[in-house]
Amino acid sequence: MEITSFSNPKIKLLRKLRDKKHRHENGLFYVEGLRIIGDALEHDAIFDAVYYCEDLLNSHFGEHLLKICEQRNIDMYHLPANVFGSFALKDHPQGIAAVLKMETYEEPKVIPEKRQIWVGLEAIADPGNLGTIFRTLDATAGSGVFLIGNCVDVYDPAVVRGSMGSFFTQPFYHMKAETLSIWKSKNNIHVIGTSDKAIKDYQEIEYPGQMILIMGSEREGLHPEIESLCDDIVSIPMSGFMDSLNLSVATSLMLYEIYNQHRKSGKVLGGRK
Amino acid sequence: MEITSFSNPKIKLLRKLRDKKHRHENGLFYVEGLRIIGDALEHDAIFDAVYYCEDLLNSHFGEHLLKICEQRNIDMYHLPANVFGSFALKDHPQGIAAVLKMETYEEPKVIPEKRQIWVGLEAIADPGNLGTIFRTLDATAGSGVFLIGNCVDVYDPAVVRGSMGSFFTQPFYHMKAETLSIWKSKNNIHVIGTSDKAIKDYQEIEYPGQMILIMGSEREGLHPEIESLCDDIVSIPMSGFMDSLNLSVATSLMLYEIYNQHRKSGKVLGGRK
């Protein structure tokens, strides 16, 4: 189908999806670009519709993606470049965008004997950090993300973009601190937090095969209520002038320490190579 | 001094400093916010001038910073909120900004017996990644950054902001691949690169106390010309669906592996605690 009008309700909706409020009212979110849409198709995200502009989309990979969309009977809209540009986030858009349906994941299940590593993020504010943490969690064979308290919207386009596709491979769960506390007790799961005030070095302890790694927010660190859930608190040593690491870096260092320990003890296969 | 006009040449310059071209023509760059200006003062950055708005700057720390600027005879300009807002980068600016002079660092010196770890970044494109790498390099007691080839402007406000002050503690050097090659030979410095195609695990090798860690760009990885400079190439294992890590994460994992090895062998003091 073709849309040529800027004021078509579907085009208006695309622009509205920049706002968290409209995303959640509609249960929809917006993604843009060849790679993300390729990943969304590969990992079976639920498509509401695909929007494309042939003049901008001059690549074989783009044509390949459109064919898959056709085969899957996804609603497809063809637009002129100026209409596409009216909602595109990039200055030089690749000519393909999609509206996806939000998914709700069932409560995470603890499976005996299986390695399961979750990350719990408290009040994370930066969408780039959240996307990057999804990406490292995928790389280290993680099991999902708990979003605790007032976090940045997980459907923010910068989260999806920063995750480089791992947004579609890692389930996520919104949880209050109380709910997490109940879930932890019910499943008897080990919780490990990090704090620059902790005395234990992050390389000193042995990480269990099932656990939640809890990270505090960029500004405030671990909240006392969350800290009290932790069975252990460790710190990442630093020798410079600054007093903290970037949150996605600190989380990645922790995830790789856990992953490296588990690779060596045979709890996880050592990469895809 | 007070400036009330939007078209004052100094105010016009502040807006112009958003562009790389104007920054380098003037040898000046722009920073904004309490924390960055505090760090710039602490680490003796060279100030051209400070701009503040008392209505926006309602904090003791802000007043403290202004006092230091006065003591150091830094040119200070007082502005109304609307003029300040005309160049501020943040939506809710903290009411203090500064123009700093670019510094050129002398060629890095190799000091016998001293632990010296440099990071060489080839064609890094994302300012947030570059800032984050400065931050981790500071944390791991690094010696500076080589910017190889066509990199993002190191004076981009997003680099300085992302570095959280470590911009002022880590020297940086622009180098062509050829220059780096000459410098490496002259100083007999070990160069270690990373590539997802490398067979050696990044935890398998022993890192020397003086070395350059080379990281390829976000999109292209290591260029063959740079790869040929490397004495060793290692990879960071991954077990997920995605094929790469965020560049600042990958660099930080490498820097911490080097740092952790050196902490354990006594080459570096184990943090400030």
Contacts between the chains, C-beta under 8 A, distances in Angstrom:
chain1	res1	chain2	res2	distance
A	43	B	241	7.3
A	128	B	128	6.1
A	132	B	246	4.6
A	132	B	248	7.8
A	132	B	249	6.1
A	135	B	242	6.1
A	135	B	245	6.5
A	135	B	246	5.7
A	135	B	249	7.5
A	136	B	245	6.3
A	136	B	246	7.3
A	136	B	249	5.7
A	137	B	240	7.8
A	138	B	240	3.5
A	138	B	241	5.9
A	138	B	242	5.1
A	139	B	238	4.1
A	139	B	239	6.8
A	139	B	240	4.8
A	139	B	242	6.3
A	139	B	245	5.8
A	140	B	238	7.6
A	140	B	239	6.6
A	140	B	240	7.2
A	141	B	239	4.0
A	141	B	240	5.9
A	142	B	240	7.8
A	162	B	246	7.5
A	164	B	242	5.9
A	164	B	244	7.4
A	164	B	246	7.8
A	165	B	241	7.1
A	165	B	242	5.8
A	166	B	240	6.8
A	166	B	241	6.9
A	166	B	242	5.2
A	169	B	240	6.6
A	169	B	241	4.8
A	169	B	242	7.5
A	199	B	273	7.4
A	201	B	270	7.8
A	203	B	260	6.3
A	235	B	273	7.4
A	236	B	256	7.7
A	237	B	263	6.9
A	237	B	270	5.8
A	237	B	271	3.2
A	237	B	273	7.0
A	238	B	139	4.1
A	238	B	140	7.6
A	238	B	271	5.6
A	238	B	272	6.6
A	239	B	139	6.8
A	239	B	140	6.6
A	239	B	141	4.0
A	239	B	259	7.5
A	239	B	268	6.3
A	239	B	269	6.3
A	239	B	270	7.8
A	239	B	271	5.5
A	239	B	272	6.5
A	240	B	137	7.8
A	240	B	138	3.5
A	240	B	139	4.8
A	240	B	140	7.2
A	240	B	141	6.0
A	240	B	142	7.8
A	240	B	166	6.7
A	240	B	169	6.6
A	241	B	43	7.3
A	241	B	138	5.9
A	241	B	165	7.1
A	241	B	166	6.9
A	241	B	169	4.8
A	242	B	135	6.1
A	242	B	138	5.1
A	242	B	139	6.3
A	242	B	164	5.9
A	242	B	165	5.8
A	242	B	166	5.2
A	242	B	169	7.5
A	244	B	164	7.4
A	245	B	135	6.5
A	245	B	136	6.3
A	245	B	139	5.8
A	245	B	252	7.5
A	246	B	132	4.6
A	246	B	135	5.7
A	246	B	136	7.3
A	246	B	162	7.5
A	246	B	164	7.9
A	246	B	248	7.0
A	246	B	252	7.9
A	248	B	132	7.8
A	248	B	246	7.0
A	248	B	248	7.6
A	248	B	249	6.5
A	249	B	132	6.1
A	249	B	135	7.5
A	249	B	136	5.7
A	249	B	248	6.5
A	249	B	249	6.2
A	249	B	252	4.4
A	252	B	245	7.5
A	252	B	246	7.9
A	252	B	249	4.4
A	252	B	252	6.7
A	252	B	253	6.6
A	253	B	252	6.6
A	253	B	253	6.8
A	253	B	256	5.5
A	256	B	236	7.7
A	256	B	253	5.5
A	259	B	239	7.5
A	260	B	203	6.3
A	263	B	237	7.0
A	268	B	239	6.3
A	269	B	239	6.3
A	270	B	201	7.8
A	270	B	237	5.8
A	270	B	239	7.7
A	271	B	237	3.2
A	271	B	238	5.7
A	271	B	239	5.5
A	272	B	238	6.5
A	272	B	239	6.4
A	273	B	199	7.4
A	273	B	235	7.4
A	273	B	237	7.0
